[in-house]
Amino acid sequence: MKKWCLVVLTMCILAGCGVQTQDEERLSDLEFTVLAPENIPEELRNVLEEKKASPFKVTYEDEGYLYICIGYGEQQTSGYSIVVEDLYQTSNAVCVDTELLGPGKGEETAEATTCPYMVLKLQDIDKPVIFK
């Protein structure tokens, strides 16, 4: 009898747990602008300044816009860049995929610590952001 009660109790607990899946089906690509540092809202710029030494993923909403920020932490030389591989929306999320590119072959670099990051500005569509 005790085993039966334990099985029923376990099933009841597990039945209450749900898993929400993210719909991966692309509805549309999203238009965005890559912001220069001077065009980043001051409050966000201050947050990024504090975080830039370590890798980060930050979103920020302000006045109808969504800012998606991706940083790759400290790099030992100059010459790094970030490319947006994909930015699109599904029925329940905004999906973004970026890649850090190192200096090209033969490219002159300075032996200086850099902290590459990118800020994307787009219309706020009130969906969570998934970083790929």
BABAMI-416507 format. One record per atom (N, C-alpha, C): x, y, z; residue in one letter. Coordinates in pm, whole numbers, plus 32768, in hexadecimal, padded with zeros to 4 digits. Example, Ala and Ser with C-alpha at 12.3 -4.5 7.8 and 13.67 -1.06 7.14 Angstrom:
<sites>
85277DC7830CA;84CE7E3E830CA;85287EB6830CA;85057F1F82C4S;85577F9682CAS;850A80038313S;
</sites>
This chain:
<sites>
80527F888000M;800080008000M;8056807E8000M;80C5807C804EK;811D80F18054K;815E810C7FCEK;818580A07F87K;81C180B37F04K;815D80F27EA4K;80E380C67EA8W;807980FA7E51W;806581907E6AW;806181B97EE8C;804F82477F0BC;80C682997ED9C;813E82627EE5L;81B682A87EB8L;81B382BA7E21L;818982557DD8V;8180825D7D46V;811982C77D1EV;80A482C67D5DV;803B83277D3DV;806A83B47D5EV;80AA83C77DD1L;80DC844A7DF8L;8145847C7D95L;81A084267D6BT;8206844B7D0AT;81C684737C86T;816384287C59M;811F84487BDBM;80D784CE7BE4M;809A84EA7C56C;8055856A7C67C;80B785DE7C63C;812A85CE7CA3I;818E86377CA4I;81C3864E7C17I;81E485E37BD0L;821985F07B49L;81B086277AE8L;813386077AFCA;80CA863A7AA4A;80BC86D17AB1A;80DD87067B24G;80D587977B39G;814887E37AFBG;81B2879C7AD9C;822787DC7A9CC;821287DF7A05C;821A885479CCG;820C8860793CG;828C889478FFG;82A188767883V;831588A6783BV;82E388FC77C8V;830C897A77C9Q;82E689D2775CQ;835489CB76F3Q;833089AB767AT;839489A27610T;83978A2575C3T;840B8A40758EQ;841A8AB6753AQ;83FE8A8D74AAQ;83A58AD5746BD;83868ABD73DFD;83FC8AEF738CD;843C8A967343E;84B28AB972F4E;848E8AE67267E;840F8ADE7241E;83E98B0171B9E;83F68B9771A2E;84468BBB7140R;84608C48711ER;83E28C8670E2R;83B58CF3711FL;83458D3E70E5L;83798DA97086L;83E08DF270B2S;84188E5B705DS;84A08E867091S;84F38EB77034D;85708EF4705AD;854F8F7B7098D;85A78FAD70EDL;8590902D712EL;85F6909370FFL;85C7910C70E8E;8620917970C2E;865C91B37140E;86DC91D87137F;8721920D71ABF;878A9272717FF;87BA92BE71E0T;8828931B71CDT;889492F87231T;891092F77203V;898192E7725EV;89A69373728EV;89A493857312L;89BB940A734AL;8A4E94267364L;8A77949F7343A;8AFB94D1736BA;8AF294F27400A;8B6294E97448P;8B5F950174D9P;8B1A95847502P;8B2C95EB74B7E;8AF0966D74DBE;8A58966F74CAE;8A20960D7484N;898F96077470N;894895A874D0N;899395677526I;895A950C7589I;8921955F75FCI;88A695437629P;886F958E769BP;88D0958A7712P;88DC95FA7755E;8940960977C0E;8936959D782CE;88BD957E7858E;88AB951978C1E;88E094927892E;88C3946D7817L;88F393EF77DFL;898B93F377CDL;89BE9462779CR;8A4E94717788R;8A9A945B780BR;8A64948E787BN;8AA3947B78FEN;8AA593E77926N;8A3793A0790BV;8A309310792AV;8A9892C478D7V;8AA192E47858L;8AFF929E77FFL;8B9092BA7826L;8BAA93327851E;8C319357787DE;8C5D92FF78F2E;8BFF92E1794CE;8C1D928C79BFE;8C2F91FA7997E;8BE791CD7931K;8BE5913F790CK;8C4B911978A1K;8C8191777858K;8CC9915877DCK;8D46910177ECK;8D8190F97861A;8DFA90A87873A;8DDE9012786EA;8D638FEB7886S;8D3A8F5E7882S;8CD08F4C7816S;8CC38ED477E0P;8C578EBD777EP;8BCE8EDC77BCP;8B758F18776EF;8AF08F3977A0F;8A898F367731F;8A0B8F28775CK;89968F317705K;892F8F7F7753K;89088FF47722V;88B0904E776AV;88449081770BV;87CB908D773DT;876390D176F1T;8735914A7742T;870291AE76FCY;86D8922B773BY;8666926276E8Y;85FD92917729E;858B92CB76E2E;857E935D770CE;856493B476AAD;8555944276C7D;850B94857655D;84A194CB7677E;8455951D7618E;843094D47597E;83FF945975A5G;83CF940E7532G;843B93C574E4G;84B493C57517Y;8521937F74D4Y;85599312752DY;858B92A974ECL;85D0923C752FL;866292457508L;86B9923F756CY;874992407555Y;877E91B7757CY;87C09176751EI;87FC90F47537I;889391097537I;88D390E575A6C;8962910075B9C;89AC907D75CDC;8A17906B7582I;8A688FF2758AI;8AF9901C7597I;8B3C8FEA75FEG;8BCA90077612G;8C198F88761EG;8C958F8B75F0Y;8CE88F1375EFY;8D5D8F1A7651Y;8D5B8F7B76ABG;8DC28F827712G;8E488FB376DCG;8EAC8FAE7734E;8F318FE07712E;8F758F8976A8E;8FB08FCD7646Q;90038F8D75E0Q;908D8FCD75EBQ;90F48F8375C9Q;917E8FB275E0Q;91B590107575Q;916C901B7504T;919B90747499T;912590C0745ET;9145911D7408S;90DD916273BCS;90B9910D7342S;905C913B72F2G;903C90F77275G;8FC4909A727AG;8F7E909472EBY;8F09903D72F5Y;8E8D908672C6Y;8E30903B728FS;8DAF90747268S;8D42900D7285S;8CC7903E7285I;8C548FE972A1I;8BF78FF07228I;8BC68F7E71FFV;8B688F79718FV;8AE58F3D71C0V;8A768F74718DV;89F28F3E71ABV;89D58ED37142V;89D18E567170E;89B68DE67116E;89218DDC70F8E;88CD8DF9715DD;883C8DEA714DD;87F48E3B71B8D;87858E787192L;872C8EBE71F0L;86A08EB371B7L;864B8E6971FEY;85C48E5171CCY;85658E3C7241Y;84E38E397221Q;84808E1E7288Q;84358D9E7269Q;840F8D5972D6T;83B68CE772CFT;83328D15730CT;82D68CBA7321S;82558CE1735AS;82648D0E73ECS;82CF8CE57430N;82DA8D0974BDN;83648D3B74E8N;83BC8D5F7488A;84418D8D74AFA;84858DD9743FA;84EB8E237466V;854A8E607409V;85CA8E0D7414V;85FE8DDF73A4C;86768D8C73A4C;86E88DD97363C;875B8DD973A7V;87D08E207373V;88498DC4737AV;88998DC8730FD;89128D787308D;89818DD372D4D;89EC8DDF7322T;8A5E8E3072FAT;8ADC8DDC7301T;8B468E0F72C5E;8BC68DC972C8E;8C368E2F72D5E;8C988E0D7327L;8D108E5F7336L;8D748E3472CBL;8DA38E94727DL;8E078E797218L;8E8D8EB27246L;8EF48E62723BG;8F798E8F7261G;8FBA8EE071F2G;902F8F15720EP;90778F6071A7P;90938F09712DP;908B8F4470B9G;90A58EFC703DG;91388EDD702CG;91568E7B6FD8K;91E28E596FBDK;92298ED26F83K;929C8EEE6FBAG;92EA8F5F6F89G;92BD8FE66FBDG;924C8FEA7005E;921B9069703AE;9273909670AEE;929A911470ABE;92EB914A7118E;9291915E7192E;92C291317204T;927891417280T;92D1918172E8T;929391C37346A;92DC91FF73B5A;92D4919F742CA;934191937475E;9343914374EFE;93009195755DE;927D9198755BA;923191E575BDA;91B2919875DDA;918B919B765BT;911091577682T;909991A37649T;904291587604T;8FC7919375D0T;8F5191427605T;8EDC917E7603C;8E62913C7634C;8DF4914F75CCC;8DF590FE7563P;8D93911174F9P;8D0490F17527P;8CAA914D7507Y;8C1C9135751EY;8BCC917D74B4Y;8B4D915574A8M;8AF4918D7443M;8A6D91A97482M;8A3092187459V;89A9923A7486V;89509247740CV;88E791F57407L;888491F8739CL;8808923F73CDL;87D29297737DK;875892E073A0K;86EC92B8733CK;867792907373L;8606926D731DL;858492937362L;851992927318Q;849692AE7352Q;8479924473BCQ;84459270742ED;842392127498D;83A591C6746FD;83AF9140746AI;833C90F07444I;8309909B74B9I;833690BD7530D;8302908175ADD;83088FE975ADD;837E8FB4758DK;83988F247594K;84208F1175D7K;84328EA3761CP;84B78E897657P;851F8E7175ECP;859D8E8A760EV;860B8E7975AFV;86548DF775D0V;866E8DA87567I;86BB8D2E7574I;873F8D44752AI;87AD8D377573F;88328D447538F;88608CB9750DF;88868CAB7491K;88B18C29745CK;89488C22745CK;
</sites>
